[in-house]
Amino acid sequence: MKLKSIFSNSFGILFSRVTGLGRDVAMASALGASIWTDIFFVAFKLPNLFRRIFAEGAFTQAFMPSFIASKQKGVFATAIFLRFMLILIAFSLLVTIFPEVLTKIITPDWSSEQIAQTAPLTAINFWYLDLVFIVTFLATLLQYKEHFATSAMSTALLNISMIAALLFYMKEEPETIIIALSFAVLIGGLLQVIAHLIAIKHFNLQRLLIGGWKYRNKESKQKDLKKEKKEFNNLFFPSVWGNSMPQISSFIDTILASFLISGSISYLFYANRVFQLPLAIIAIAASIALFPAISKAIKHDNEALAYQHLNRVFWILLALLGFATLTGIILAEPIVWLLFERGAYTAEMTVSTANVLAMYMLGLIPYGLAKLFALFLYAKKEHTKAAKIATITLIINIAISFTLMKLMGAPGLALAGSIGGLIFFILTLRGVGFHVFTDIMDLKKLSYLILGLIISAFILLFFNELIMEWIR
């Protein structure tokens, strides 16, 4: 594993997230934080939830160890791909026929009129899930070859497609805009698939898939394949659950926010988008780049090498996460003002979103470090342990959310998520072994880091005062 892989992955994710912020800026300008944005976010919520679960490791962390260990990689990969595609297509057809049922589940407190407006968009957006699985499957094969750039940057194609729709339909009625956005989601998904197919061709991985398809029914392959598929099944479902805790928590927040004042869903969405930027380009980029190397080291019983990979990036990661946390909390209002306050997005919306953002940022360090240390659970195929950790965290998080939403509204939901992140980190360390954490701890490095962050905090506070005087 090379640091170059992490930085190239980070750059690709940064580019995708910047275009994502550009998309959100255009959306905020066109629609503000209104019932129309709430409708689109709800319609896009479920496919976006699964996109984040798949793209941020759930599928890869189950598939990669099994793929590395497989004696017939092409046959195994093809079998897994066909199974998932058939299930997803059937599920998508079901949602297309009965979109109101799913929409009602997502927003139980909405009126029948709001459900009727949202349901057709739910059906359209859901087909993106099929496309994003294809992208994730191909991306995992590319990660095996330690190629990350295509996958990291491909989300930009989705964002560019949505930005184009927003610019083209900016002056139309809000209902027309959100319909155009929904079709743009599917166009963006198709572009992502095409980009990955080009990369697959570049690395000649199509031969592996063609060979797997050709020999998939060969009797001599079936015995080993059955065993490998069973092992994958044992890893996949715990992996999905273990990786999806933050996303499911955010999904539940959307449901709970539907009981709060109008615009709360949008405040959470916009704030979470900003929060996801440093989380993705720092923690997720590092974990994606590290996972193949750690998995291969564990597979060859070389834990010392795996810990060496971890130690190389830990302090860089912690410093970047710490500075991003301070920046997000202290400069929350200027950041939201810069990104979103234009057109239909008012100063009052900026303040409300900034309050939510500050609460989200408190969870950046624990979530980021939990992502890093959880790699050892997945590399060692301890997916069930990771799932148990996620379950305990989610239950506690939901209980805290009910309490804090009554006291603080939307910021309370964000704060509950951050508290959940801290619990998630502690339980992950316990699952991996606290010795892994203590072995890489260096009090001298930590003291220098804390000093640097204190100095940074004073500088950021000074700039915040200057900026606030200027913008208000």
N, C-alpha and C positions, 0 to 999 in steps of 0.2 A: 504494500500500500504506500502510495506516494502522496505527500502533501499537495502535489500538483493536481492530483485527482480531486481532492477536496476543494481546492480553489477554483478549478475549472467547473466543477459541479455548482459551487456557490455562485460563480458568475452567471451560469446559465439560469439558475433559480432566481437570482437577482433580476436578470433581464425579464424573466417571466412575471415576477412579482411587480416590477415597475410598470410593465404593460397592464398588469391587473389593477394597479392603483390608477393608471390612466383610464382604464375602463370604468372604475368606480367614480372617478372625478367626472367623467362625461355623464355617467348615470345620475350622479348627484345634481349636476347642472340641469339635466333634462327633467328629472322627476322629483328632486329633493328627497326628503324623508317623509313619504306619504303612504297612503293606502295602496297606491300603485306599486311602489317599491316593495312594500310588504307582500303584495300578491306575487310579484316576480320572484322574490327571495324564497317564498314558501314553495312555489312551483319548482324552483331550481335546487331547493334545499336537499332533497333526498339523493338525486344523482350527484350533486356536489359533495354530499356526505360520503358516498361510496367512492367518489373520485379521490377524495383526500385519504380515505382508508386504504384503498388500493395503492395509490401513488406514493404514500408515505411509509409503505413497508409491509402491510398486512399480507399481501399475496407473496411478495418477494421473500419475506422472512420464513414463509412456509415452503415455498417452491425451491429457493436456492439451495438449502442443505440437502433436500431430496434429489435435486437435479445433479448436484456435485457427486452424490453417492451413487447415482443411477448407473447401471451397466449398459443401458441402452437409451441414451439421452434423447435421441430423436423420437423414438416411439413413446417414451414417457411424456415428453413435452406435448406431442400431438394429442395424446389421450387426454391429458389435463385440459388442453385448450378446447377440444371438442365438447367435453363434458360441461365446461363453464358456459360456452356459447349457447348450447341448447337450453340450458336452464335460464340464462339471462333473456334470450329471445322469447321464451314462453312467459316469463314474468313480465316483460315489457308489453307483450300482447294483452296480458290480463289487465295491466294498468291502463292501457289504451281503451279497453272496453269498459272498465269501471273506474275512471279517474276520480269520481266524486268520493268514493270510499276511502281512497288513500289520502286525499286532500282533507277530508273530515278528521282522519286520524291525526294528521299533522297539526291541524288548527281546530281543536274541539270547541273552542269558544266563539268561532266565527259564525256569522249569520248565513242562512241558506243562500242569500244573494252573493255574498263574498265567496262562498264555496263554489257556486255556479260560475263565477267569473274566473276563478283560479283553476278549476278542474281541467279545462282544455289545455292550459299551459303546462299543467303537471304531466299530462299524457305526452305532449311534445318533448319536454325536457327529459323525460325518463329514458328515452332512447339513447341519450348521451352515455348512459351507464354501459350499454353494450359496446360502444366505441371506446370508452375509457378502459374497459377490460382488455380489448385488443392491444391498446397502447401499452398498458401495464405489462402484459405478457411479453410483448416484443422488447420492452424496456428491460425486463429481467434478463432476457437472453443477452442483451447488449451489456448489462452490468457484469454478467459472467465473464465477458471479454474485457471488463474494466473500462468500458466506454460509457460515459455519463452525460456528455454534452447534449446529445440529441434529446434525451428524455428531460433533462433539466430545462432546456429552452423551448420545448414543444408547447408548453402551456401558453406561451406567448401567442401562438397561432389562434388559440381559442379566444384570448383577450382581444387580439387584433380584429378578429371576425366580429366580436360584439361591439367594439369601438366603431367599426365601419357601419354597423347597423344603427348605432346611436347617432352618428354624424349624419347619416342619410335621412333618418326619420326624426331628427331633433325637433322639428317644428310641427310634427303631427300630434294627434291626440294621444294622451298617455296610454290608452288601451292599445292603440296601434304600435306604439313604441315597444311595449312589453311583448307583444306577439312577434315583432321583428327580432327582438332579442332572443326569444326562444328558438326561432329557426336558425339564428346566428350561432347558437350553442351547438347545434348539430353540424353546421358547416365547419365550425372550428374543430369539432371532434374528428371529422373526416380528414381535415388537413393534418391533424396530429398523426393519424394512422398512416397517411401517405409518407410523412417525414420519417416515421420509424421503419416503414418498408424499404425506403431508400437506404437507411443505415444498415438494415439487415442484409441487403444486397451487397453493400460495401464490405461487410465482414464475412461474406459467403455463408451466412447462417441459414440461408434458404435451403441449402443442401441438407442440413440437419433436419429441417422440418419436412422437406419433400421425402427424405428417407424414412422419417418416422411415419408419414402417411402411407408410404408404399408398403412398409412391413408391419403396420399396426395390428393386422389380424393374423400374422404368422404364428402358428401354434407354439413354436420354440420360444417365442418372446413372451407368451402370455403368463407363464408361471412367475417369472421375475417381475413382470409388469404389474401383476395383481398384488404382489407384496409391496412394490414401490408405491402404488396408488393407495394402498391401505395406510402406509406410513405417512404419505402426504395428507390424507384425510385426518389422521390423528394430529397433525401439526396445523392444518389450515384453519379449522374453526376456532381453536384457542388463539391462533395468531390474529385472526380478524378481531376477535373480542379484545385481546390484549392491546392491539394497536388502535382500536377505535374508541377507547375511553374518552379522549379529549373531544373527538368529533361527536360522539353520542351525547356527551355532556352539553356541547354547543347546540345540538339538535333539540335536546330537552329544554334548553334555555329559550329556543325559539317558541316552543309550545307554551312555556310559562310566560314569556313576554307577550303572547297574544292576549293574556288576561290584564296586562298593564295598559297604560295610555297609548293612543295611536302614535306610531313612529318608533316605539320601543324596539321592535324587531329590527328596524333599520339602524338604530343607534348601535345595537349589538353587532350587526353585520359590518357596518363601516369601521367600528373600533376593532373588531376581530380581524378585519382585513389588514389593518396597520400592524396589529400584534403579530400576525402570521408572517409578516415580512422578515423581521430579524430572526424569528424562530426557524423559518425555512432556510434562509441563506447562511445561517450559522450552524444550528443544531441538526436540522434535518439533512442538510447538505453533507455534513461530517458523517452522520450515521449511515447515509446511503453509500458514501464512498468507502467507509470503513468495513461495512458488513461482508462483502465478498472476501476481503483479506482475512478478517477475523474468522469467518466460517471455514476457510481453507486451512488456517492455522489450527483451529480446534479439530478439524477432520483428521489432521496429521498428528494429533496429540502434542501440539507445540503451544501450550498455553502461555509460555514465557514470551513467545513472539506476539501472541494476541495482546498481552498486557503492554508490550512495548509499543504496539500500534496505538493503544489507548493513551498511554502516557505522552506520546508525541503531540497529541492534539488537545489534551485536557486543559492545559493552562491557557492556551490560545482561545479555546472555546469559552472558558470561564471569564476571561478578561473581556471578550467581545460581548458576551451575554450581560455581564455586569454593566458595561458602559451603555449598551442598548436599553437596559432597564431604567437606568437613571435618565437617559434622554427621553424615553417614552413617558415617564412620570412627570418630570419637570417641564418638558416642552409639549405636553399633551395638547393644550389648546392651540398654540401656534402651528403644530403639525396638522391638526384637523382643519384649522383655518386655511392653511396653505393648500391642502389637498382638496377640500370639499366646498368651502364657503364661496359659492358663486351661483348665479342663476336662482333656482328655486330653493337652494340650500341657505338657510338664514343663520344669523349670529346665534340665535337661541339654540338651533340644532347643533351648532359647533360646540357650545358649552356642554350640552347634554352628551354628545358623543365623546368629548374630551374626558368627562367624568368617568365614562365607561372604560375608555382606553387606559386611564391611569390605574384602574382596578385590574384590568387584564395584565398590564405590564408587571405587576407584582409576581405573577406566576411564570415569567419568562425563564429565569434561571432554573427553578426546579423542573419545569417541563423539559427544558433543553438538556439538562444533565441526566434526567431519567431516560430520555431517548438514547443517550450515549451508553449508559451502563446496561440498559435492557438488551443491547446487542449480544451480550454474553449469554443471556437466557435463551435467545433464539438460536444462536450459533450452537449451543449445547443441546438444542431440541427440547428445552424445558418450556415449551409453549403453554402447557397447562398451568404451570406456576405463574407465568406472566398473565394468563387469563384470570386467575384467582386474585392477583394483585389488582387488576383492572376492575374486577367486580366489587371488591371491598371499597376501592376508591370511589367508584361511581355511586354506590349506595350512600356513602358519607357525603359526597358532593351534592346529591339530590336533597338530602335532609337539610344541609346548610343553605341550599338555594331557596327552599321554601321559606326559611327563616329570614334570610337577608333580603329577598325580594319584597317582603312585607315592610321591612324597615327602610330600604334604600331604593327600591324600584329596580330599573335596569342595571345601575352600577352594582347593586347587591348581587345580581346574578353573575356579573363578571368577577367580583371579589370571591364569590363561592367557587368559581372555576379556578382561581389562583390558589385558594386554600386546598382545593382538590389536587392541584399540581404538586404542592409541597408534600401532601400525604402520599401521592403517587411516587415521588422521588424517594422518600424514606422507605416505603415498602419495597421498591425496586432494589435499593441498596441491601435491604435485609435479604431479599431473594437471591441476589448475586453473591452476597457475602460482604459485610462491612470492611473486611480486610482488603478487598480490592480498592476501596476508596481510601482507606488509611495508608495503604502502601504507596499511593501516588501523592499523598498530601505532603507538602513541604512548607513548614511554618514561615520560613524566610520568604519564599515566593508569595505566600498568602499575605504576609504583612505588607510587602511591596505593592501587591495588587490592591489591597484595601486602601493604602495611602493614595495610590493613583486614582482610585474611584472617589475618594473624599475630595481631592483637588478638582477632579472633573465635575463633581456635584456643585461646588462653589462657582466654577466657571459657567456651568449651565444655568444656574440660578441668576447669575448676572446677565447673561444673554436673554433669559426669559423676561426679565424686567424691561430690558431695552425693546425687545420685540413687542411685548404687550402694550407698552406705551405708544409704539408706532402704529400698531394695527387697530387699537381702540381709541 
